[in-house]
Amino acid sequence: MMTRVPVTIMRGGTSKGVFFNYEDMPVNVAEWEEFLLDIMGSPNHMQIDGLGGANSLTSKIAIIKKSDIKDIDIDYTFAQVSINECFVDFKGNCGNISSAVGPYAIEKGLVAAQEPITKVRIFNTNTKKVIVAEVEVENGRVKTEGDCSIPGVPGTGSPIYLSFTRAEGAVTGKLFPTGNPIDIIQTPSGSIPISIIDVANPLVFVKAQDIGLIGSELPHDYSQEKLKELEEIRSVAAEMCQFANKEDATKKSPAVPKMTIIAPPMDYIDLTGIERKASDMDLVIRMMSMQRPHQALAITGAICATAGVFLKDTILSDIVTVNQEMVRLAHPAGIMQTKIDLLAGHISAIKVIRTARTILEGYVYTKKVTSFPTC
């Protein structure tokens, strides 16, 4: 017989995820991977027998519990469920999914609603870092309607402000996992400079011109040969981060480090058909998500890129000169702005604006796992 488990599906930013209360998860943590693969319908390229949407942006999990840590409200564990492999990656975090954690915690009564703004202090167990979410509340409930729009999401909603505090070394424990702002690696096309930076999530940055790209490519513009080349570079970086051998990185560490392509500001037409002007941006950025082109820009990617712009001697600081605390990142679906909070000349937090909402509440049925609290 199948077991039913309470579940909530939420959109957070440009991602969609399945949210579980920690208390409803299998008691045996060793069974979590099998459970999550089952409920998402993986491995299967369509995820036809589960809740997954056959896209890395919709194959995400958030596990939430009330925190026992002083001055922290919520513990949040993120899981990226592979679509085609029997693998769940718990190494990094997802900033977009993070934007739905505060609203989920308030709606589930894990955090008391305070009008007009409820601050939720979130401890991400993957990265051991704190995120502060500011959520609008009205009549004791999370406010979802508003005038805030974000590229990659239709319509508007109530703004959610996310502050990533002291996010350096989120996964590797080091700002520069290799110890160097720039490393030179060998590729089939020759030697190229890269910057591996770990802020909110580890990213490997390459200049578009160094790999035969313009930088303004849209997701459908990449050939299979180019995607293979990008994954080869990412796999080398994964080995440099000591996540996996480069031969095994696609299978054993598919989510981190995230492959990121950068270029100077330029005019281009985005996915929505809007003409973006070079004068409206500070950096052109393209990310890969689980070996596929990202349709927009990961929040943790935006955080890491913003930090990289302000750091000295990285390939980002070679391209960008920012004279203010706002950074404008041009991605396939539009332009995202991030804001730097400085303390004594150093970055204390990086803030982004997102929207989020609940899509479904109900039950999911699992065929394989039985060690639930109700069993």
LUMDREN-174773 format. One record per atom (N, C-alpha, C): residue in one letter; x, z, y. Coordinates in steps of 0.02 Angstrom, whole numbers, plus 32768, in hexadecimal, padded with zeros to 4 digits. Each point is the difference from the previous one (the first is absolute). Layout:
! residues N
AXZY
...
This chain:
! residues 375
M802A80007FC4
M7FD68000803C
M802C8000803E
M7FE67FE08034
M80247FFE8040
M7FF2803F8028
T80308011802A
T7FFA803A802D
T7FF67FE78047
R7FCF801E8022
R7FF67FEB8046
R80228031802F
V801D7FE58036
V80288026802E
V7FE97FF08047
P7FF48033802B
P7FED7FF38045
P80357FD88025
V7FEB7FD18028
V802F7FD38022
V7FE47FEB8043
T802C7FF48030
T7FEE7FE48040
T802D7FC4800E
I7FE27FCA8016
I80277FC68015
I7FFF7FFD804C
M803B7FFB801D
M80067FFF8049
M802E7FC88016
R7FF17FE5803B
R802F7FD48022
R8028802B8030
G80417FF87FFE
G802C801F8030
G802A7FCA8020
G7FF77FF38040
G80267FCA8020
G7FF17FBE7FDE
T80357FDC7FEC
T7FF87FBF7FDF
T800580057FB4
S7FF9803C7FE5
S8001800A7FB8
S7FBE80207FE9
K7FF47FFD7FBF
K7FC680207FE2
K801780267FC3
G7FE8803E7FF9
G8018802A7FC9
G7FCA80297FE0
V801080177FC4
V7FD4802C7FD9
V80198048800B
F7FD4802B8018
F801180458011
F7FE480307FCC
F802B802E7FE9
F7FEC80347FD1
F80108044801D
N7FD480307FF3
N80118046800B
N802E80157FC8
Y803680228010
Y803180167FCE
Y7FDE80257FC7
E7FCC80278011
E7FDE80287FCD
E7FDC7FD57FCC
D7FF47FC18010
D7FDC7FD37FD1
D80307FD57FD8
M80418006800C
M80317FD97FDC
M800D801F7FBB
P801C7FDA7FD0
P8012801D7FC0
P802C803D8009
V7FF380347FD9
V8027803E8004
V80497FF37FF0
N800C7FD67FCF
N80447FEE7FEB
N801A7FC8802D
V802F8010802C
V801A7FCF8030
V80207FC57FDB
A8018800B7FC4
A801F7FCA7FD9
A7FCD7FCA7FEF
E7FBF800F8005
E7FCC7FCF7FF2
E7FE97FDA803E
W801A8012803A
W7FE97FE0803E
W800B7FB57FFF
E803B7FEA7FEA
E800F7FB98002
E7FCE7FD97FD5
E7FF580177FC2
E7FD17FDE7FD4
E7FBA7FFF801E
F7FEC8038801D
F7FBE8005801F
F7FF87FCE803A
L80327FFE802C
L7FFB7FD5803B
L80037FB67FED
L80287FEF7FD0
L80017FBB7FE8
L7FBC7FEC7FE4
D7FE1802E7FDB
D7FBF7FF27FE1
D7FCA7FF68034
I7FFC802D8031
I7FC87FFB802F
I800A7FC58031
M803F7FEA800A
M800C7FC7802C
M7FFC7FBD7FDB
G800080027FBC
G7FFC7FC27FDA
G80437FDD7FF8
S803680268000
S80437FE37FF8
S801B800F7FBA
P802B7FD57FE4
P80197FC2801E
P7FD27FC57FF2
N7FED7FDE8034
N7FD77FC37FFD
N80017FE18044
H800F7FBF8005
H800A7FE28042
H7FC18000802A
M7FC580077FE0
M7FC280068025
M7FE780488006
Q801F802E7FDB
Q7FE880457FFB
Q7FB580017FF4
I7FEA7FD47FD4
I7FB97FF27FF7
I7FDB803B7FE0
D8024802C7FDC
D7FDF80387FDE
D800B80428024
G80077FFD8042
G800B803D8025
G7FF17FF7804A
L801480308028
L7FF080028047
L80317FD9802B
G80397FEB7FE4
G80327FDD8027
G7FE67FBD8019
G801C7FE98037
G7FEA7FC1801F
G802F7FC67FF8
A802D80047FCD
A802E7FC97FF1
A802E7FF0803A
N800F80328028
N802D7FF88039
N80238043800A
S80407FFF8011
S8024803F8008
S7FE2802C8037
L7FDE7FE18030
L7FE280278037
L7FC080237FEA
T7FE57FEE7FC6
T7FC2801F7FE7
T800A80207FBB
S803F800C7FEE
S801080207FC1
S80258042800D
K7FE1802A8028
K8020803D8019
K7FD5803D7FF2
I802280387FF7
I7FDF803F7FEE
I801780378031
A7FD1802C8013
A8011803C8026
A7FE3803D7FDA
I802A80317FF4
I7FEB803E7FDE
I800880398032
I7FC98023800D
I7FFC802E8038
I7FF080477FE7
K80228031801D
K7FF080467FF3
K800C802B803D
K7FDE80388004
K800C80308036
K8045801E7FF6
S802780038034
S804680157FF9
S8007804C8000
D803380167FDC
D801380478000
D803C800C802F
I80177FCB8020
I803A8005802B
I7FEB80198046
K8026802E801C
K7FF1801B8042
K7FFF7FC88034
D7FCD8001802B
D7FF77FD18037
D7FF37FB97FE9
I7FF07FF67FC0
I7FEE7FBE7FE5
I7FB880057FE6
D7FD87FCD800E
D7FBA80007FEA
D7FF77FDF7FBC
I80217FC87FF5
I7FF27FD67FC6
I80417FE97FDF
D800180027FBD
D80347FDF7FDA
D7FE47FBC7FE9
Y80277FCC8009
Y7FEA7FBC7FF1
Y80357FDC7FD7
T7FEC7FE97FC6
T802C7FDA7FD5
T7FE87FB77FFE
F802E7FD2800D
F7FF07FB97FFF
F801A7FE07FC0
A7FD97FD17FE5
A80157FDA7FC5
A7FF17FB6800B
Q80337FD77FF4
Q7FF77FB78002
Q7FFB7FE97FB8
V7FC57FE67FED
V7FF47FEB7FBC
V80137FB67FF9
S802E7FF27FD2
S80137FBB7FF3
S7FC57FD97FE5
I7FFC7FC18013
I7FC97FD67FE9
I800F7FE37FBB
N803C7FE77FF6
N80107FDC7FC3
N802B80277FCF
E8017803C8014
E802C80277FD4
E7FE080447FF2
C8014801F7FC8
C7FE980447FF0
C802C80328027
F7FF680038041
F802C8028802A
F7FDB8018803E
V800980408010
V7FE6801D803D
V803A801D8027
D80097FEA803E
D803980148029
D7FEC803A802D
F802180397FF8
F7FF4803B8029
F8039800C8031
K802F7FD08007
K803C800E8028
K7FF28006804B
G7FD97FD1801C
G7FF87FFE8049
G7FBA80138016
N7FF27FF3803F
N7FBF800F801D
N7FE27FBF801C
C7FC080018010
C7FDE7FC98022
C7FE2801C8041
G80187FE68038
G7FE880188041
G7FB77FEF800C
N7FEB7FC47FEA
N7FBA7FEE800A
N7FD1802E7FDA
I800F800C7FC1
I7FD7802F7FD9
I80038046801E
S803A8012801D
S800680428020
S7FCC80098037
S7FEC7FC98021
S7FD080078037
S7FBB80147FE9
A7FF17FF87FBF
A7FBF80147FE6
A800180477FE3
V803B801E7FFA
V800580427FE2
V7FDD8035802A
G800B7FFE8042
G7FE08030802D
G7FB47FFC7FFC
P7FE27FC48009
P7FB87FFA7FFA
P7FE680177FBC
Y80237FF07FCA
Y7FEB80167FBD
Y7FFF804C7FFD
A803580208018
A800580497FFC
A7FC980238028
I7FF07FE4803A
I7FCA801D8029
I7FBC7FF87FDF
E7FF37FC37FE7
E7FBF7FF37FE1
E7FF580287FC0
K8036800F7FDD
K7FFB80267FC2
K8003804C800B
G80058015803F
G80008047800F
G804380227FF3
L80357FD97FF6
L8041801E7FF6
L802080158041
V7FE87FE48038
V801680128043
V7FC28008802B
A7FFD80368026
A7FC6800C802B
A7FFD7FCE8039
A7FC57FE4800C
A7FF77FCF8037
A800080248043
Q80277FE6802F
Q8001801B8044
Q7FF77FC78031
E7FCF8006802B
E7FF27FCB8031
E8028800C8040
P80147FCB8021
P7FF57FB97FF0
P80377FE27FD4
I803980257FF9
I80387FE77FD7
I801380357FCE
T80047FEC7FC1
T801A802D7FCC
T80467FE97FEC
K8030802D8007
K80447FF17FEB
K800980157FB8
V80187FD37FD7
V800C800E7FB9
V804B7FF97FF3
R802080367FEC
R80477FFE7FEF
R80077FF17FB5
I801F7FC87FF1
I80027FE57FBC
I804780037FE6
F8009801D7FC5
F80417FFF7FDF
F7FFF7FCA7FCA
N80297FCC8009
N80037FCB7FCE
N803280157FCA
T7FE6800A7FC3
T802A801B7FCB
T80337FCD7FE8
N7FF47FC0800B
N80307FCC7FEA
N804080058029
T7FF980068042
T803A7FFD802D
T80148045801A
K7FD680327FF2
K800C80458019
K80028001804C
K7FD77FD68020
K7FFD7FFC8048
K7FBA80118018
V7FFB80148040
V7FC08014801E
V7FE67FC8802D
I7FC07FF27FF9
I7FDC7FD1802B
I7FC880268022
V7FF87FF78040
V7FC980208025
V7FCD7FCB8012
A7FC280097FE9
A7FCA7FD2800F
A7FD1801F8032
E7FEE7FDA8033
E7FCF80168032
E7FC17FD67FF6
V7FCA80217FEA
V7FC37FDE7FEB
V7FC78014802F
E7FDC7FCE8019
E7FC6800F802B
E7FC6801A7FD5
V7FE08035801A
V7FC8801F7FDD
V7FC48006802F
E7FC57FF27FE6
E7FC380038028
E7FC8801C7FD6
N7FDE8034801A
N7FC980217FDC
N801780197FBB
G803E80197FFE
G8019801D7FC3
G80177FCF7FCB
R7FFE7FBF800F
R80137FCC7FCF
R80367FD4801D
V80267FE17FD4
V80337FD18017
V7FDD7FC58022
K80197FEF803B
K7FE47FC88025
K80227FC07FE8
T7FD87FCF7FEC
T801C7FC17FE7
T7FF77FC78031
E7FCB8002802A
E7FF47FCA802F
E8028800B8040
G80197FC9801C
G80278004803D
G80177FBB8015
D802A7FFE8033
D80167FC1801E
D80467FEC7FEB
C801F80277FD4
C80457FF27FEC
C80027FC77FCD
S802A7FCE800C
S80097FCA7FD0
S80497FFD7FEC
I800D7FEF7FC1
I80447FF87FE9
I80077FBC7FDD
P80367FDD800A
P80097FBF7FE1
P7FFC80057FB4
G7FDB7FD27FE2
G7FF97FFE7FB8
G7FC180207FE6
V7FD98020802D
V7FC180207FEC
V7FC97FE6802D
P7FCA7FE57FE3
P7FC97FE8802A
P7FDB80398022
G7FE57FF2803B
G7FD880328023
G802A80368021
T7FDE80358015
T802180378023
T7FEC80437FE1
G802380348013
G7FF080437FE6
G801C8035802E
S7FF7803E7FEB
S801B80388026
S804B80067FF4
P8027800A8034
P804980027FF7
P8017803F7FDB
I80317FF87FD5
I802180387FDF
I804A7FFB8012
Y801A8036801D
Y804680018016
Y802A80227FCA
L80337FDD7FE9
L802D801B7FCD
L8045800A801E
S801A803D7FF9
S8044800F8017
S802B80107FC4
F80347FD87FF6
F8030800B7FCA
F803B8027801C
T8006803F7FEC
T8033802C801C
T803C80077FD2
R803B7FFC801E
R803F80087FDB
R7FFE7FDA7FBE
A7FF47FC08006
A7FF47FD77FC5
A803F7FE37FE2
E803B80138019
E803E7FE47FE6
E800D80187FB9
G801A7FD27FD7
G801280127FBB
G7FC480107FD5
A7FC87FDE800B
A7FC280117FDF
A80047FFC7FB4
V80247FCE7FE6
V80047FF77FB7
V8046800D7FE6
T80337FE88025
T804580077FE8
T8023803F8019
G7FE280218032
G8020803A801E
G80337FEE8035
K80087FBE800D
K80317FEA8031
K7FE07FCE8030
L80138003803F
L7FEA7FCE8030
L80197FBB7FEC
F80407FFB7FF0
F801E7FC37FE6
F8013800D7FB7
P7FD97FEA7FD0
P800C80107FBA
P80467FEE7FE7
T801E7FCC801C
T80447FED7FEB
T80358022802A
G7FEC80228035
G8030801D802F
G80137FD18038
N7FE67FC27FFE
N80147FCE8032
N7FC47FE48024
P80047FF68042
P7FCA7FDF8024
P7FF77FB77FEB
I80377FE07FED
I80007FBB7FE8
I802C7FFA7FC3
D7FE67FDD7FCD
D80277FF07FC4
D80027FB47FF9
I80347FE67FE2
I80057FB97FF1
I7FF77FF87FB4
I7FCF7FD67FED
I7FF57FF47FB9
I800A7FB67FF1
Q800B7FF27FC0
Q800A7FBB7FEA
Q7FBE7FE57FE3
T7FED7FC58015
T7FC47FDF7FE6
T80157FB97FE9
P7FD47FDE7FDB
P80117FBB7FEC
P80107FD3803A
S7FE58011803C
S800C7FD7803B
S803E80168027
G802080377FE9
G803A80198024
G7FF780498013
S802E801A8028
S7FFD80468015
S7FD38007803D
I7FD780368001
I7FD3800D8039
I8001804A8011
P7FF580108040
P7FFB80478013
P7FB9801A7FF5
I7FFA803E7FE9
I7FC080217FF9
I80068046801D
S7FC6801C8013
S7FFD80478012
S7FCD80217FD3
I801580347FDC
I7FD280287FD8
I7FF580418025
I7FC1800C8013
I7FEF803B8029
I7FC780247FDE
D800580427FFD
D7FCC80297FE1
D7FE1802E8034
V7FCA7FE9801E
V7FD78028802E
V7FB77FF47FED
A7FDF80337FE7
A7FBB7FFC7FE6
A7FFE7FDD7FBC
N80277FCC7FF6
N800A7FDD7FC1
N80427FDA8007
P80247FF47FCB
P803D7FD78005
P7FEF7FB68003
L801F7FDD8030
L7FF87FB98009
L80447FDF7FFF
V80037FC37FE6
V803B7FD78007
V7FF07FC78030
F80257FFD8037
F7FF47FCF8035
F80327FC77FF9
V7FE67FC28008
V802B7FC58003
V7FE87FD5803A
K802F7FDD801F
K7FEE7FD18035
K7FE67FC07FE1
A7FC97FE7801C
A7FE17FC27FE7
A80327FC77FFE
Q80277FF98034
Q802F7FC78004
Q803580027FC9
D800F803C7FE7
D803480077FCD
D7FE87FEB7FBA
I7FBE7FF97FF8
I7FE57FED7FBE
I7FD77FC08005
G800E7FD88033
G7FE07FBF8005
G7FB780008015
L7FEC80358025
L7FBB80048018
L7FFF8001804C
I7FC67FF3801C
I7FF780048049
I7FF180478015
G7FD480217FDA
G7FEB80458010
G7FB78005800D
S7FE07FC98016
S7FB980018010
S7FD57FE77FC6
E801D7FF97FC4
E7FDA7FE87FC7
E7FC4802D7FF2
L7FCA7FE17FE8
L7FC480247FEB
L800280077FB4
P7FD8802C7FE2
P8006800E7FB9
P7FFE7FC37FD3
H7FDA7FCC8012
H7FFB7FC57FD6
H803A7FD08008
D802E800F802D
D80367FD1800F
D803D80087FD2
Y800280367FD9
Y803B800D7FD7
Y7FFC7FDC7FBD
S80347FDC7FEF
S80037FDF7FBE
S801180347FCB
Q7FF37FF07FC1
Q8011802E7FCA
Q804B800A7FFC
E80257FCC8010
E804980068000
E801880328035
K7FE07FFD803B
K8013802E8036
K7FED80477FEE
L7FC5800A7FE2
L7FEB80437FEC
L8030801C7FCC
K80177FD67FD3
K803080167FCE
K804280158021
E80167FD98031
E803D80118024
E7FF980438025
L7FC6800A8020
L7FF4803F8024
L8000803B7FD0
E7FE37FF77FC5
E7FFF80367FCF
E8045800F7FE5
E802A7FCD7FFB
E8045800B7FEA
E8025802A8033
I7FF57FF38040
I802080288034
I7FE680487FFE
R7FBE80077FF8
R7FE280437FFD
R801B80267FC3
S800A7FDE7FC9
S801880217FC3
S80478019800A
V80297FDA8023
V804480178011
V7FFC8040802A
A7FD380008031
A7FF7803A802B
A7FE7803C7FD8
A7FD37FF47FCF
A7FE780367FD6
A803980217FD9
E802E7FD77FE8
E803A801B7FDD
E802D80288030
M80077FE7803E
M802980238031
M7FE180438013
C7FBD80047FFB
C7FDC8040800C
C7FFF802D7FC2
Q801A7FE67FC9
Q800280247FC0
Q7FBB800C7FE3
F7FD17FD1800E
F7FBE80047FE2
F7FFE7FE27FBA
A80277FCA7FF7
A80017FDD7FC0
A80397FCE8002
N80167FEA7FC5
N802F7FC87FFE
N7FDD7FC2801A
K80267FD3801F
K7FE07FC6801F
K7FDA7FD67FCE
E801780007FC0
E7FDD7FD97FCD
E7FBC801D7FEF
D7FF78042800B
D7FC280227FED
D7FD58014803C
A80177FF0803D
A7FDF801B803C
A7FB87FE98008
T7FF27FC27FED
T7FBB7FE68008
T7FCF80287FD6
K801680167FC6
K7FD480267FD3
K8002804B800F
K803B801C800C
K800780488005
K7FF9801B8047
S800C7FD68032
S7FF780168046
S7FE47FC78029
P7FC27FEB7FF1
P7FE47FC48021
P7FEA800C8048
A7FF4803F8012
A7FE3800E8042
A803480128035
V8039801B7FEB
V803480128030
V80447FEC7FE6
P802E7FEC802E
P7FF47FF78047
P7FD57FC2800D
K7FDF80008038
K7FD47FC88011
K80277FC98023
M7FF77FC37FE8
M80237FC6801D
M7FE17FEF8043
T802B7FFA8034
T7FE77FF78044
T802B7FCC8025
I7FDE7FCF801C
I80217FC88023
I7FF48007804A
I80347FFB8028
I7FF980098048
I801B7FC48026
A7FE67FF7803D
A80167FC9802B
A7FF180128049
P80217FDF802F
P7FF2800C8047
P7FB97FEA8012
P7FE680178038
P7FBD7FEA8016
P7FFB7FB48005
M7FC57FE67FED
M7FF47FB88003
M7FB47FF48002
D7FED7FC78019
D7FB97FEC7FFF
D7FED7FEB7FB8
Y7FC580157FEA
Y7FE77FE87FBF
Y7FB5800A7FFC
I7FE07FE07FCF
I7FB880077FF3
I7FF880307FC6
D7FD980358009
D7FF980317FCA
D7FC97FEC7FCF
L7FF5802B7FCE
L7FCF7FF17FCB
L7FB97FF58019
T7FF0801E8039
T7FBD7FFA801B
T7FF97FC4802E
G80367FDA800A
G7FFE7FC6802B
G8010800F8049
I8013803E800E
I801180138045
I80487FEF800F
E800D7FE4803B
E80447FF08014
E8021803F801C
R803780137FE2
R8025803B8016
R803C7FE98029
K800A801F8039
K80347FED802F
K803D802E7FF8
A803B7FE28006
A803E80267FFA
A800380398033
S7FE27FF6803A
S800380338034
S7FD7803E7FEF
D7FD57FFB7FCD
D7FD480387FED
D801D80297FC7
M803D7FF27FEB
M801C80227FC6
M804A8011800B
D801880307FD9
D804780128002
D80257FE97FC1
L7FDB7FF77FC9
L801F7FED7FC1
L7FCD7FDC7FD5
V80157FCA7FDE
V7FD77FDF7FCE
V8014801D7FBC
I7FCE80157FD9
I800E80237FC1
I7FD17FE77FC9
R801D7FF77FC5
R7FDA7FEC7FC5
R8016802C7FC6
M7FCF801C7FDD
M8010802D7FC8
M7FE77FE37FBE
M802080157FCA
M7FE87FF37FBD
M7FE180407FE4
S7FCB7FF97FDB
S7FDF80387FDF
S7FF97FF17FB6
M802580247FD7
M80007FF57FB7
M800C7FB67FF0
Q80357FE58020
Q80197FBC7FF4
Q7FD27FC9801C
R7FCF80128028
R7FD57FCF801F
R80028009804C
P7FF57FCB8027
P7FFF80078049
P7FC7802D8017
H8011802F802B
H7FCD802D801D
H7FD67FD98031
Q7FBE800B7FFD
Q7FD37FDD802E
Q800480198047
A801A803C8009
A8007801D8043
A804480248005
L7FFE80428007
L803E80278005
L7FF180477FE8
A802780177FCF
A7FF980457FE9
A801180318038
I7FDA80368004
I800D80328034
I8045801F7FF8
T801180117FC2
T8043801D7FF6
T80367FCC8012
G7FF07FC07FF6
G802F7FCC8015
G80077FFE804C
A7FC880088023
A800280018049
A8027803C8019
I7FF780397FDF
I8024803D8014
I804B7FF67FF6
C80137FE67FC6
C80477FF67FF1
C801E7FCC802F
A7FDC7FCA800D
A801A7FCC802D
A8008801B8047
T7FD280298015
T8004801E8043
T803E802B8006
A800C80297FCD
A803C802A8000
A803E7FD48001
G7FFF7FCA7FD8
G803A7FD37FFC
G80117FDF8042
V7FCD7FF38028
V800B7FE28042
V80288030802D
F7FF280417FFA
F80218032802B
F804380187FE5
L800C7FF37FC0
L804080147FE3
L80377FD08015
K803D80178000
K80387FD78015
K801D7FD87FC5
D80157FC4800F
D80287FD87FD1
D7FDA7FE77FC3
T7FBD7FFE8002
T7FDA7FE17FCA
T7FF37FB78012
I7FE97FD87FCF
I7FF17FBB8011
I7FC17FFB802C
L7FD780368001
L7FC78000802D
L8017800A8048
S802E802F800A
S8017800D8045
S80287FC4801B
D80197FD57FD2
D80217FC38016
D7FCE7FD08020
I7FC180037FE9
I7FCC7FD08016
I7FD9801B803C
V7FF080417FFE
V7FCF801C802F
V8021802E8032
T7FED7FF8803F
T8012802F8034
T7FBF801C801D
V7FF3803F7FF2
V7FC280208015
V801080338036
N7FE07FF88039
N800D802C8039
N7FC88032800C
Q7FD080037FD2
Q7FCA802F8006
Q7FF380217FBD
E7FD0802D7FFE
E7FF380267FC2
E7FCD7FDD7FD4
M7FE97FC58014
M7FD07FDA7FD9
M80237FC37FE1
V7FF37FF47FC0
V801C7FC67FDE
V7FC77FD47FE6
R80057FBE800D
R7FCC7FD17FED
R80197FD47FC6
L7FE180087FC6
L80167FE07FC3
L7FCF7FC87FEE
A80187FC37FFE
A7FD47FC67FF4
A80027FEF7FB5
H7FC680057FE0
H7FFB7FF47FB8
H7FCE7FC87FF3
P7FF37FED7FC1
P7FD57FC57FF3
P7FBA8005801C
A7FE5803D8006
A7FBB80078017
A7FF980148049
G8038800A8023
G7FFA80138046
G803D80268018
I7FF6802E802E
I80368028801D
I7FEE804A7FFC
M802D80277FE2
M7FF680487FFB
M802E80238031
Q7FE480328021
Q80288028802E
Q800F80447FE1
T803D80178009
T801380447FED
T801B8024803D
K7FFC80437FFE
K801780278039
K803280347FE8
I803680068024
I803580307FF1
I7FF6803F8028
D8003803A7FE0
D800480408022
D804880187FFC
L801F8009803A
L804680138003
L8007804A8010
L802F80217FE1
L80108046800D
L804B80068005
A80178013803C
A80488006800D
A80257FC07FEE
G7FE17FC88010
G80207FBF7FF4
G7FFC7FE77FBA
H7FDF80257FD3
H7FFA7FEB7FBA
H7FB67FF57FEE
I7FF47FD57FCF
I7FBB7FF37FEA
I7FE4803D7FDC
S7FCB801E801A
S7FDF80387FDE
S7FC47FEA7FD8
A7FE07FC98016
A7FC67FE67FDC
A7FF47FB88015
I7FE27FD97FD3
I7FEA7FBC800F
I7FB67FFD7FF2
K7FDA7FE68031
K7FB780027FFC
K7FE37FBA7FFC
V7FCC7FF97FD6
V7FDB7FC17FFA
V7FB6800F8004
I7FD97FCC800E
I7FB780068003
I7FE27FD77FC7
R7FD2801E7FDB
R7FDE7FDF7FC9
R7FB5800D8004
T7FD97FE07FD5
T7FBA80127FF4
T7FF880087FB5
A7FCB80227FEC
A7FF3800B7FB8
A7FB6800E7FF7
R7FE87FF67FC3
R7FBA80137FF1
R7FF580057FB5
T7FCE80277FEE
T7FEB80057FBB
T7FD77FC27FED
I800E7FE57FC5
I7FDC7FC67FE8
I7FD080137FC8
L8015802C7FD3
L7FD780127FC6
L801080467FE9
E7FCD80237FEA
E800980407FDD
E7FD97FFC7FBF
G801D80187FCA
G7FDD7FFD7FC0
G802C80187FC7
Y7FFD7FDD7FC8
Y802680127FC5
Y80237FC37FE4
V803B800B7FE4
V80227FCC7FDB
V800580197FB8
Y7FFD7FD27FD0
Y800180127FBA
Y80437FED7FE1
T801F802F7FDC
T80407FF47FE0
T7FF780027FB4
K80237FD27FDE
K7FF87FF97FB8
K803380297FD8
K803A800E801F
K803980177FD7
K801280498008
V7FF9801B803C
V801C8041800F
V7FCA80357FF9
T801280397FE2
T7FCC80337FF1
T80108044801D
S803B800D801A
S801380438015
S7FE980108047
F7FBE7FFC800C
F7FE5800F8041
F7FE780478002
P7FFC801D803D
P7FE980468005
P7FBA800B7FE2
T7FD57FCC8000
T7FBC80097FE8
T7FFB7FF77FB4
C80367FEB7FDF
C7FFE7FF37FB8
C800E803F7FD8
